[in-house]
Amino acid sequence: MSKHEYSARTYSVVPYDQEWPKSFQSVRDALVPVFGDVAERIEHVGSTAVPGMASKPTIDILVVAHDITAIDTLNPKMAELGYTALGEYVAKGGRLFAKERNGDRLVNIHCFPPDHPKMRQLLAWREYLLTHPDEQMAYAKLKQDLYQKYPTDYGAYRKEKDEYMAGLNQRAEAWWSSEEL
């Protein structure tokens, strides 16, 4: 994504909110009838899935689906729920739906097949942060510091955060592989 595509995006980084798991469950409950048998599972991922983690208040959800092309047939139903279909926005072979209000991203629905590297990465990252509090604190501090530095420049925030995330993702993947989860 180019910096230009982030130019209209507003964002914030806030302390952990005890309501995030309830928000996930509410969204999940609305998705289950839409995805039906297409979804193998629906999980809460991202920073809002890690208790105590400061985050953008965006609920990230992973939908694991064996037939990723079947996801495309759900675009009209997802639009009825207020989601925009963004296609392979995150990674080739995946799908993304986003719900926004007044420029704020409320929910991301990441759809991947079970063997997709990005699916594995999302789960490894979540589990790693759940079991490594020092990493969780360092990542939360980084996000808070970057928000203070770039409160109105989401592109700059993402650029620096993504550089850090590359290393964090490597550590999470190595840990996940060693744990054989």
JOQUIUR-V207608 format. One record per pair of residues at least 4 apart in sequence whose C-alpha atoms are under 6 Angstrom apart, sorted by the first residue. I is the first residue (numbers start at 1). J is the second residue. If there is no record, write none. Layout:
I&J  I&J
This chain:
3&155  6&155  9&103  10&103  10&104  12&56  13&55  13&56  14&54  14&55  15&54  16&52  16&53  16&54  24&28  31&35  32&36  35&39  38&65  39&64  39&65  40&64  40&65  41&63  41&64  42&62  42&63  43&61  43&62  44&49  44&61  45&49  45&60  45&61  46&60  47&55  54&140  58&106  58&107  59&107  60&107  60&108  61&109  61&110  62&110  62&111  63&111  64&111  64&112  64&113  64&114  65&113  66&113  78&83  79&83  83&97  83&98  83&99  84&97  84&98  85&97  86&96  86&97  87&95  87&96  88&92  88&94  88&95  94&111  94&112  95&111  96&109  96&110  97&108  97&109  98&107  98&108  99&106  99&107  100&104  100&105  100&106  112&119  120&124  121&125  124&128  124&172  124&173  124&176  125&172  128&132  128&172  129&136  141&145  146&150  146&157  147&151  150&157  158&162  165&169  169&173  172&176
